Amino acid sequence: MAKASNKKLVDVIDKVLDACYQYNPDALFILSLMHQYEERGSLSKKQLQGLLQKAGSIPDMPANWLGTLKAIILKMPDRHRIAKETTIYPITPNNTGADYLKIILAILQKYPQHKGALLLQTKCNLHQPLSNEEKSQLKQWEKLLK
């Protein structure tokens, strides 16, 4: 007898969608979520949060369905869009990292295989500016050397 471990035995999302549809059959939001759930078989985290909000306003909605829906939402990962730094810095004596190269060399004299220092040395040799985080990290390493 094969186990159905990968298959969900109870589809709570479908039950919540059906209950919301029966409460208000004219709700376009619920209709679009039902259509997408039937087509793709899943909903995004934002869509599930909207469904939870709508389902929470229905008086006869079972609390265990809402709790399960909340648990499904909490299990889903948060997707954050991070803006990349696209600023091009002109090469000037102030931002080439020459001041920090002395610190990097001191670290490498004591710890020649220090990966972070090697990375920053390469950046300085290629005349790439160091970020504020990298500069603060170098200052911390410098304090540890003393």
MODELLER restraints for C-alpha pairs under 7 A, 6 or more apart:
rsr = mdl.restraints
at = mdl.atoms
rsr.add(forms.Gaussian(group=physical.xy_distance, feature=features.Distance(at['CA:12:A'], at['CA:65:A']), mean=6.25, stdev=0.5))
rsr.add(forms.Gaussian(group=physical.xy_distance, feature=features.Distance(at['CA:13:A'], at['CA:69:A']), mean=6.86, stdev=0.5))
rsr.add(forms.Gaussian(group=physical.xy_distance, feature=features.Distance(at['CA:16:A'], at['CA:65:A']), mean=6.93, stdev=0.5))
rsr.add(forms.Gaussian(group=physical.xy_distance, feature=features.Distance(at['CA:17:A'], at['CA:30:A']), mean=6.77, stdev=0.5))
rsr.add(forms.Gaussian(group=physical.xy_distance, feature=features.Distance(at['CA:17:A'], at['CA:34:A']), mean=6.41, stdev=0.5))
rsr.add(forms.Gaussian(group=physical.xy_distance, feature=features.Distance(at['CA:20:A'], at['CA:30:A']), mean=6.95, stdev=0.5))
rsr.add(forms.Gaussian(group=physical.xy_distance, feature=features.Distance(at['CA:20:A'], at['CA:55:A']), mean=6.23, stdev=0.5))
rsr.add(forms.Gaussian(group=physical.xy_distance, feature=features.Distance(at['CA:21:A'], at['CA:30:A']), mean=6.45, stdev=0.5))
rsr.add(forms.Gaussian(group=physical.xy_distance, feature=features.Distance(at['CA:37:A'], at['CA:43:A']), mean=6.13, stdev=0.5))
rsr.add(forms.Gaussian(group=physical.xy_distance, feature=features.Distance(at['CA:45:A'], at['CA:73:A']), mean=6.03, stdev=0.5))
rsr.add(forms.Gaussian(group=physical.xy_distance, feature=features.Distance(at['CA:45:A'], at['CA:76:A']), mean=6.60, stdev=0.5))
rsr.add(forms.Gaussian(group=physical.xy_distance, feature=features.Distance(at['CA:48:A'], at['CA:73:A']), mean=6.68, stdev=0.5))
rsr.add(forms.Gaussian(group=physical.xy_distance, feature=features.Distance(at['CA:52:A'], at['CA:66:A']), mean=6.86, stdev=0.5))
rsr.add(forms.Gaussian(group=physical.xy_distance, feature=features.Distance(at['CA:52:A'], at['CA:69:A']), mean=6.92, stdev=0.5))
rsr.add(forms.Gaussian(group=physical.xy_distance, feature=features.Distance(at['CA:55:A'], at['CA:61:A']), mean=6.80, stdev=0.5))
rsr.add(forms.Gaussian(group=physical.xy_distance, feature=features.Distance(at['CA:95:A'], at['CA:129:A']), mean=5.69, stdev=0.5))
rsr.add(forms.Gaussian(group=physical.xy_distance, feature=features.Distance(at['CA:96:A'], at['CA:124:A']), mean=6.50, stdev=0.5))
rsr.add(forms.Gaussian(group=physical.xy_distance, feature=features.Distance(at['CA:96:A'], at['CA:127:A']), mean=5.40, stdev=0.5))
rsr.add(forms.Gaussian(group=physical.xy_distance, feature=features.Distance(at['CA:96:A'], at['CA:128:A']), mean=6.46, stdev=0.5))
rsr.add(forms.Gaussian(group=physical.xy_distance, feature=features.Distance(at['CA:96:A'], at['CA:129:A']), mean=5.58, stdev=0.5))
rsr.add(forms.Gaussian(group=physical.xy_distance, feature=features.Distance(at['CA:97:A'], at['CA:124:A']), mean=5.65, stdev=0.5))
rsr.add(forms.Gaussian(group=physical.xy_distance, feature=features.Distance(at['CA:97:A'], at['CA:129:A']), mean=6.50, stdev=0.5))
rsr.add(forms.Gaussian(group=physical.xy_distance, feature=features.Distance(at['CA:97:A'], at['CA:130:A']), mean=6.68, stdev=0.5))
rsr.add(forms.Gaussian(group=physical.xy_distance, feature=features.Distance(at['CA:101:A'], at['CA:121:A']), mean=6.66, stdev=0.5))
rsr.add(forms.Gaussian(group=physical.xy_distance, feature=features.Distance(at['CA:101:A'], at['CA:124:A']), mean=6.77, stdev=0.5))
rsr.add(forms.Gaussian(group=physical.xy_distance, feature=features.Distance(at['CA:103:A'], at['CA:142:A']), mean=6.50, stdev=0.5))
rsr.add(forms.Gaussian(group=physical.xy_distance, feature=features.Distance(at['CA:104:A'], at['CA:117:A']), mean=5.72, stdev=0.5))
rsr.add(forms.Gaussian(group=physical.xy_distance, feature=features.Distance(at['CA:104:A'], at['CA:121:A']), mean=6.42, stdev=0.5))
rsr.add(forms.Gaussian(group=physical.xy_distance, feature=features.Distance(at['CA:107:A'], at['CA:117:A']), mean=6.94, stdev=0.5))
rsr.add(forms.Gaussian(group=physical.xy_distance, feature=features.Distance(at['CA:108:A'], at['CA:114:A']), mean=6.60, stdev=0.5))
rsr.add(forms.Gaussian(group=physical.xy_distance, feature=features.Distance(at['CA:108:A'], at['CA:117:A']), mean=6.76, stdev=0.5))
